Amino acid sequence: MATKLLALACIRNDSYGDLSPRPHYPSMPKYPKGVSIQETSCLQGSEVRAMFSVTGMTCSACAGSVEKAVKRLPGIREAVVDVLNDRAQVIFYPSFVNEETIREAIEDVGFQAALIKDETNEKSIQVCRIHINGMTCTSCSSTVEKALQAIPGVQKAQIALATEEAEVHYDPKIVSHNQLMEAIEDVGFEAILISTGEDIGKIDLRVDGLSTGKSMRMLENSLQALPGVQAVDISPELKKISVSYKPDMTGPRNIIRVIESTGSRKRFKATIFSEGGGRRETRRKEEIKQYFRSFLWSLIFTIPVFLTSMVFMYIPGIKQGLDVKVVNMLTVGETLRWMLSTPVQFIIGRRFYTGSYKALRHGSANMDVLIALGTNAAYFYSVYTVLRAANFPDFEGTDFFETSAMLISFILLGKYLEVLAKGKTSEAIAKLMNLTPETAILLTLDEEGNVISEEEIDSRLIQKNDIIKIIPGAKVASDGFVLWGQSHINESMITGEARPVAKRKGDTVIGGTVNENGVLHIKATKVGSESALAQIVRLVESAQMAKAPVQKFADRISKYFVPLVIILSFSTWLAWFLAGKFHGYPESWVPSSMDRFELALQFGISVMVIACPCALGLATPTAVMVGTGVGASQGILIKGGQALESAHKVSCIVFDKTGTLTVGKPVVVNTRLLKNMVLHEFYELVAATEVNSEHPLAKAIVEYAKKFRQDEGNPAWPEAQDFLSITGHGVKAIVRNREVIVGNKNLMLDHNIDIPSDAQDMLKETEGMAQTGILVSIDGEVTGVLSISDPVKPGAQEVISILKSMNVRSIMVTGDNWGTASSIARQIGIETVVAEAKPEQKAEKVKDLQAAGYVVAMVGDGINDSPALVAADVGMAIGAGTDIAIEAADIVLMKSNLEDVITAIHLSKKTFSRIRLNYIWALGYNILGIPIAAGALFPFTGFRLPPWLAGAAMAASSVNVVCCSLLLKNYRRPKKLENLEIRGIKIE
């Protein structure tokens, strides 16, 4: 108490934020050491706020010593120590100091410190998606990734070479998405914003009637005045208006209404701006067109060059015409080839110069550097021979104009085929995005709920709380719930579940699913980016962004690959040149059309252009893209390469019981009262307590209690005060001034409640029948025992049996009692059971298995499974489970069927066998191709690989890797599952 008073006596009246006041030391600098005050102005806005827990402080003198220690560090803007709450808040510049250094500084003065994860900061982190044009190999993606990671405020940056997209996790308080795009453009690539990660909708509209600057300003002002509108961007040349808005406040129809009501005589007409498909697909098509156009133009110039150098020289008459001298030894053929190859080299091949310049400017080297060096060597040596021939009457040389022109043509053909193939790897996303119907029927209701009118609208114009009519055979236009009608909905395209699901009033529906028979009226609750379909698309996109650990191998190689190839190329030229100069090989080896120098140059160029870093860079991401896409089509959402890589190594699977091995829809089958009490009153108290819990057993009890009420479907239960949920044990609350505790035997013992022998016998009997026994205590006495049955999922026994045949160990870990858990385990063939486990004990069991050498997968569905799902090497969440479990998991099983656990492992194995095959090809190609191009076979066989053929081989290698990954699209489930029947449906 004395220390508290002393601390209070030291406190001044000023305060800082929500912290108590602190001593101030004016001598301490407010800017980083070594940085001028002028430079500090550039750092404004880039600071980071961190909160530390500091234990051991007793008075303001302790706070002062901590504050001094922190402020001595470079890059500290402000430090405030709260001795009463044992906290320290530090504002610092991350480019000078980090949290760990600050923590160590506090501990150096004798106090224990730990960083407190600020929940508000966690929530403020946004995910920005940016399309990047111009990346060709892993060297490019690594350059962009480093540039983004270096920006203060960026937590994580992932670059997907296959989709040419970046996913950046950033703090908008520190850095803006515009700064992220500038950083990408600074390293030489074009950046196009896809989304900022803010909870903002965006719509692009075509507006007819825009003619003058005045009309544009009028429209912009009208839209800015609409509540919820965040930004308006007008493109007059396209007659396009882009509006960013908050979906909770307004919607696309309101925006169109404002546009069309602006001005006199309703001169503006607004419609959805059509981009001919999704933005990604549009960009992909444009890229394919560009490469195809470039290839065609290069072909127009290259074919004559090829004919004059390799075909016409063998045709009498034409040969004599081409050999006619223009000046000295310069012939007509050489002049034609020079004229035709120059546009190919500098106009059509300009992209390679641009790419190599940008890469070299930032200290990296990519495939463009190799192509530019190889083609330049051939072109400029040819220019040298032409100029020598024109100036010296006795000079005879050979040009290689066909080498540079054909090389660029073949590489463009390869890039065209590669982009074409890469487009097919993301077809899964395109199919998901196309599930949304084009139109919807909008209903207008009166105050009594009667339909006044129907209107067919574009489905992109649906707003929250709209009432939509779904006719038989039509797709559900939006996520929502049924207001009227009953029908069956086919949800297989979202969940993979083949059997139609019955829907009636109050049931939720998913946008993109198909209405089978009856008419439904639904209320839209989630539209646009909030819909389940959009979230699945985002999850699959994020999965395709995330690098698999095996990709680090390719990233490491790419750092040294291009410089090594340049060294090998130069060494090859030098070795052959010196061997020729000192007569290290016979004269007969030199072709009649060239000399020793030119032969050496051909070998050097071949080495430079045959090496292919692209194949290595595409080996993993293309396979991961196809694998995650195939998984999504099977109802298995895999969250990235890490999960995909870990799943194929799984040697032990830990299963939760309720909702995972069992159906998850328990029902009360028996009630036994131990005290004289009316059953209606008993369930009134129990249901009032359990209604606050999310546990499946609690929901079963509440559902059963409704039978004793006369109310309609949703009765009002008595108020429960001081509600407490004891995870893994049960719940307690005060209802009508009576203490009600509902839970297992351990919960009763923890509260010193005696369990009568009758109740214990009932529990044993219940557990022996694979049912769960629940004890109910009222005012400190056990009043009743509930028996709850949750049947085992059909096919669970077969799944466990198949896993055993795959040498995968199965374990059950549950919070339920030992008797019930053991009985269910015996039914399905699981030998190891851990029962009555709390969430942290489930996670501990997972860690114990990992320590024993197992690669562990955890399969669960509830909040109490989340710690174990995170701790496991692979967390698999049942799709019908809670949002928290799904968020914590690495793989989401949408159908909630156990056989998908086997499918996920099998798909992972197939994907990684494909990745290995890709690496074997990519590495094997380079290991064999480079020596052959260097002339390793020439002394023995006389075989020489011309540079144009080496370039064709390089282009083909990338295409081959992408096509190899595309073969995964033919994936089929394991044969062991062919005859397995789940829920009466045969799995095909």
C-alpha angles and dihedrals in degrees: 000000000000092000090051091052091047090052091050091049090056094052120104125212096255119092139194120221111300093335126099117257120279141198114271126219110199093189091067113098118242093209133059117280113260093023121107122233089246091055090049090068088064089057094055110120094019095087123115127216119220131181122209131193107225118191126191100044115132106170145005090276088064090048089050093053091049091048092049092049093051095044091053089067118094116254098028112138098176138353125191124182122201107199094182094057096031092239138130124197117201129187110198144159109252093209089067106032140006138212094262093055090049091049091050091049090055092048091048089066091054107269132111114242135187131178113247112217104231107223093202090055091048091054092046093061110107131196116228122194119205130181112222122204122202105035113136107166144005090278089064094047091047091052092053092044092052091048092052095043089054093061114100109243095032110118099179137357124194123186121198110201093188094056095028091230137129125212111199125187106205144160108243090204090065105030135016128221088246090061090051090053091047090053090054092048091048090063091052108267133112114247124203119184115234100173137341097214093241119133090254130125122219131200131184115211133188109222120196115203098045104134112134138041088244093058090048093052090047092053093045092051092047092051094044088056091058110101111248097024109129105177140001123203120184124198105189095186091058094035084233131145121191114199125189114200145164108255092211092060106036143353144210095275091054089051092050090047091054092048094049094045093050117103131006127310091010092272096167121082119188128198135164109282106240118217095178096253133336121340093247091050091047091052091046092052091048091051091049090050092050094051092044091049092048091048092051092050092048089049091053090059099032099053093062089046090052093046095049093048103038111017113027092049087072095049114087114230095024089056092054090050092051092047093057108125117241100180122359105311095345109116133204090246093056091047092051093048091049092050094047098043096048096073089047092051100045108020106031092030093046091106090067092052091048093047094047093046092052092047095048092045088064097043099258135105129215141173091285089063091056093047093046092049094046097047093041091052091053095041100045094043087053090050088051092053092047093051091046090050091050093050104037122057094205101042118116119185141151124239126216099203090128089057095059094040096046091043092056091044094052092045091051090049089051092049090049092052091043094053089045091053094042089056089061092054090068096047090111091066092045090053092050092049091050092058092084111095118242095229138027135194110241116204127206114207132194124228091275093052097255118143112253100174145353126218130181110225138172107273089231088067095063113122132196115284093019115146110232128191116220115197124199112284093017126118119250104254099206145006111270145108134279115263097175139005136027132247145137120268124206104220097170094112090061106028101020089234106141099199117084114247120229114240129192138157112323096016119126122241131199124227114247095031121118126248108225109194127336130060116257134193110206134184113226112234103163123034137172114352092002095063122108090242092053090048091051090049090050091048092051090046091050090048090054090049096053114092120231113232089243088066090069086074091061091043091055092049093047091060091065102022102089097041089048092051091050090051091047091048093051091044090051092052092045094047094050092042093051092043089053095044092052093039095249091157133032122274090239090071091068112086115238092242095061144032131236094272092051092048090053090047091053091053091048093050092046091055091050096051101037094061110096121196090170094071090055092047094050097044096089108026096050092051091046090049093052093041094052090044092052089047091053091052089053093050094258114121110199114194100216146307095302092062091043092052095045095047095065090056096052112134100166132036122200112204127199112218112218112068093357108061091013127053091258094227102101121186131201107247102172140019124194121185120206095189133051101266138135110256091224092056092043093055091042089063095040095048092047088056098043097043089080093058127088094205115121091232090054091051090050091053093048091048091051091047090058088071089070093054127083092208123108121263097301110046124188110242125205115274116270116213128197090014113189128182114205102200113233093009113056144262140289134194144152111255120178089346091303124116109235121190119183120182149077132322094269092056091055092048091048088057092046092246114155114232111215118228090244090059091047091052090050090051092052092048091049094048091048088062091052090254128130118245116212121193121212120203122190118190093346098311129102103245105171148000121223122202114210124187124201110179121223115257114260110257095022092119092051092048092053089048092052091048089054090053087052089054091247115141117224124210131178118217116180142159089224124102123282096247097055093040093050092047093052091043090055090050094056100033103254112147103188118062131177111189137182089028123161119220093262090049090054089054090047091053090052090051091048090054090048090051088052089059101262125135098225131210119190120206116195145134111201141078088252089060094056097091090051092045089055094044094050123089086237122020115200117192123198107238093230090057131099124296090243092056091047090049092050095047129090094210127033118205101208096189094052087225119139095220088070088071087066092043091052092052092044093048090049091053092048092048093050094046085055091050090051090050090050091051092046089053096043095046095037091050092054095040092052099030099053096055091046090050089048089058101257091146096039098087092051105033105015088236113147125180109222115220094246091055090046088054091050090051090050092051091047093052093063092046090049093054092050092047090048089055090047090061086074087075086077090063116146129191118259114281089237089071096050096093097031112117118207118188089347093301120119112230111229 
